[in-house]
Amino acid sequence: MNFFEHQERARKQTRWLLAVFILAVLAIVTSIVLILVLVLGATAYEPGAASLSLVQTAAANSHVLIGGAVSSLGVIGLATLFKTASLRAGGGQVARQLGGTLVDSDTRDANLRRLRNVVEEIALASGVPVPEIYVLEQESGINAFAAGFTPADAAIAVTRGTLEKLNRNELQGVIAHEFSHILNGDMRINIRLMGTLFGILLLALIGRRILIHSHFAGRSRDRNGAVVLLVAFGLMAVGYVGLFFGRWIKAAVSRQREYLADASAVQFTRDPSGIGGALKKIAVYSEASYLQADTEEISHMLFGDGRKMLMFSTHPPLNDRISRVEPGFQPEELDRLAAAILRDELRARKTEERQQQKAPETDKSMFDAGRIIDGIGNPDWERMLMAAAIAASIPDHISQAAHSMEWAPEVLFYTLLDSVGDVRERQLLFVAEKMGGDSEAQVRALLNAGGLPTPEQRLPLLEIAFPALKRRPPDFVTRVLDTVKAMIDADGRVDVFEYLLARLITMQIWESQNPHRVQMAGSKPVSACRDEALALLAVLAGHGSTTRGEAEAAFATGLESLGLDANLPMPEVSDWRRALDTAVPKLDALKPEDKEKLVRAMVGVVLHDGRLEATELELLRVSSEMLHVPLPLLAVPPQTFPQS
């Protein structure tokens, strides 16, 4: 079947889909009318009076039935139009609704770079624009989908599991499969189907809402309460009947197209082992192709089943799909593949364990709180080498700009750029609005030349740029600080590091302008600032932990270093910014020996799990510098700045 035959098939399927949708809507409206007749007959019944037949009841209440039918049609039609209109933003809208993260063209992540290269190669070979590329970062199953109305607004999304579990050949097979849906018109049918199914399902949602919010229906025994209860249950029943038909429609539309897309993928790549290998890994891995997100609306768009379905699966059985692309396939191959994957995972785990066992022999002192404290203000040769290594890792043009008074503000803005493309564009817009178009162009030039800075480069760049920055006029510096605040607020949220970094910049500039008013240490004992110290440790523990239990254990470690009872409960810090605004100035006034205890406790919190990530190091160093404690550099594994 060539391209034009695929397009004709898609056009016929669209007409068939419309006809089936109309029939399903008519069946739903008819069911609603019947339910209304039954409800009206039940409520009109009087003991001792002659009962009316269904026909007589319908005739006597024709205006109610017509109103109900028109209302049902209106609800389904408007819901369908609303959903369809919301999807007109293109395939990227579907990916974002599922939590997809856009892959930037300048990504430095090896897996994302490989994904982008594969997509671009197939797009160029197909003669269509390169679609937007998204990754569902929270999904460990192997799955993908293409969404959009035309190739010009198409988007391709893959799960993180797809990137991590498939090799390049298998990834290429999956992407080729999705391009088949783009080129053959399947994608347009899929996105229209999303809108129509939403209209059918909405009635069930309305019925559920009525049950939830109609309190009197649950408590009252009067006739009105019973009527509302009957209507709610009726809407739910009818709605889920619509859902039943919707799933049947999706299964009927999707299953045969998956076979055709698999065959097209083999044509694209000239290698059946690519798409075949991906399908085999779905069969072997426990996560299969299942997603954590709700896949009811998009199940027919996915490369594999989004969840386990007992009836009306939108995809053919995996073994059948594999046999179509690899005719000699035997199910026993899956057992051998599973064993091979298990061996590879065990080998990788042992290698990692050996590396972890070696690490303490060379870097043990780096993660010792006492050694860290001893290094404050007295960096040894090892730290000097680390500083040289970090400086050498900064591209020459970025380093030169940081040393330049003309470029120092832009280097500061550059260090604050977000890894998420949309947020970064808003940040650059703020730079243009507050500092001018030339400043924004300079920041873009830095970004294009060096990519995003790695986590361990951000503070050193700030430190390099600061001497040049503070030489600028006070009114200019004020504009810089306003721009910094706007950039940090660009994503609608502020994390602890961003907050402390903004405070650090402000503090350092103020101190450079008012050196005579700066006190490096105070005279207060830690007992006078106990609540503030606990709040700071709680914020640090919460930032570096994934669970409440981990945070509490880290907090207890800090308490021990501070000389307090380790069983003290960790305070709930609902407004951490306000807590830090209050805590940091008071803690900065501690006498030196007590400030040492506090910093030792902060280090203990961060090192509680025996690991130190670059982001944790940033936070620890910035929070320490806010207390006028210059923390030495620590060795952390090289990291790639996350991209989206």
Buried (B, 14 or more C-beta within 10 A) or exposed (E): EEEEEBEEBBEEBBEBBEEBBEEBBEBBBEBBBBBBBBBBBEEBEEEEEEEBEEEEBBEBBEEBBEEBBEEBBEBBEEBBEBBBEBBEEBBBBBBBBBBBBBBBEEBBBEBBBBBBEBBBBBBEEBEBEBBBBBBBBBBBBBBBBBBBBBBEBBBBBBBBBBBEBBEEBBBBBBBBBBBBBBBBBBBBBBBBBBBBBBBBBBBBBBBBEBBEEBEEBEEBEEEEBBBBBBBBBBBBBBBBBBBBBBBBBBBBBBBEBBBBBBBBBBEBBEBBBBBBBBBBBBBBBEBBBBBBBEBBBBBBBBBBBBBEBEEBBBBBEBBBBBBBBBEEBEEEBBEEBBEEBEEEEEEEEEEEEEEEEEBEEEBEBBBEBEBBBEBBEEBEEBBEEBBEEBEEBBBEEBBEBBEEEEBBBBBBBBBBBBBBBBBBEBBBBBBBEBBEEEBBBBBBBBBEEBBBBBBBBBBBBBEBBBEBBBEBEEEEBEBBBEBBBBBBBBBEEBBBBBBBBBBBBBBBBBBBEEEEEEEEBBEBEBEBBEEBBBBBBBBBBBBBBEEEEBBBBBBBBBBEBBEBEEEEEBBEBEEBBEBBEBBBBBBBBBBEEBBBBBBBBBBBBBBBBEBBBBBBBBBBBBBBBBBBBEBBBBBBEEEBBBBB
